[in-house]
Amino acid sequence: MAAGLELAKACALAADENKAENIRVLDLTGVSPITDFIVVCSGTSMPHLKAIMRDIGINVNEQLKEQPHSSDGNPNARWVVLDYVNVMVHVMLEDMRELYALEDLWGAAKEVDWAS
């Protein structure tokens, strides 16, 4: 199993390759009992959400041999989640992202520089 940080960065990079917007990785270690890292990014349309989600799954599996434990949501709902257990990936349309403000919810988390 890939380490959480490595997996979170791989998810963020895969989202970036598919032109996801405003990608953020938050370290929830010691902050949340649910997961160690969350990746939050925005898509511009429902087909874009599907493509981001699909490509994260493909790229992460190719690079790290990891598959999501589950996925939830439907691109028609404007928010999808990939659950890698120690990393949760949220791909949202911007209006849903503003409404639910996950980054504010986890304000105590440290932001990770995923691009380096």
N, C-alpha and C positions, 0 to 999 in steps of 0.2 A: 504494500500500500504506500502510495506517495505521501510524503510529509504534507501537512496542511498548507504551509506557505508555498511550497513548490506547486501544488495543485491549484491554489488560488491564483497564482501568477500565470499558470498555463491557461486557466479559464479566461482571465482578463486579456491575455495576448490573443487568444482565439477570437474573443469578441471584437477586439481591435482590428483583427484581420478582416472581419466582416463589417467594418465601418460602424460598429456600435458607438454610441455617443456617451460622453460624460461617465466614463468607466471609473469606478472607485472600488478599492479593496479595503475592507476594514478588518482589523485583527480583534476578534472578540474573545480571545483567550483570557480566561478569568473574569469575563464580563457576562458571558452567556453560557448557560448549561446546555444549550441546544446544539451549538456548532462552534468551531474555532475561528472561521473566517466567513465573511460574506462578500460576494462580488455583486455590485449593482451597476447596471448599465441601461441605457435607453436605446430603443429602436424607433424608427421613423414611421413605421406602418406595420400592419399585422403580418404581411409577408416577410418583412424585415425581421420581426420577432422570431418567426419560424426559422428563418435562415440562420440567425445568430444562435439559436438554441441547437439546431441541427449541427452546425459547424463546431460549436464548443464540444458537443458530444463526440464528433468524429476526430477532431484534432487532439483532444485530451486522451482519447482511447489510443490513437496512434503513437503519441509521445510518451505517455505514462502508463498505458495499459489499464486505465481506470475508466469505469463506466458509472454513470449516475445510479445511485441506489433506487431512485425514483424520480419522476418528474410530475409536476402538478401544474394545473392551469391549462388554459387553452389560449392560443394566440387571439382568438375572438374575444377573450376576456380582457385583453390588453395587458396581461401580466402572466409570465410563465416562470417557473422555478425548477431548477435542476438541483437535486439533493445528492451530494457526494458524501454525506454524513459529516465530515469535518469541514466541508466547504458547501455553502448554499449559494447558488447563482440565481439572481433575480434579474430578469430581462423584462423591461416595462416600457410602455409608451409614456411619453413625458407627462401627460396629464395624470396618469396613475401614480407616477413617481412623485409628483408634487403633492398629490392628495395624501398618500401614505407616508411620505417623508421618512423612509427607513434610516437614512443617514442621521436624522435628528433623533430617531428612536434609540439608536445606538451611539449617542453622543460621547459616551465614555470610552469608546473604542479608538484605537490608534489607527491612523490611515497608513497603508502600506504603499511604498513606491513600487508598483508592479512592472513598470517599464524597464527597470534596470536589472 
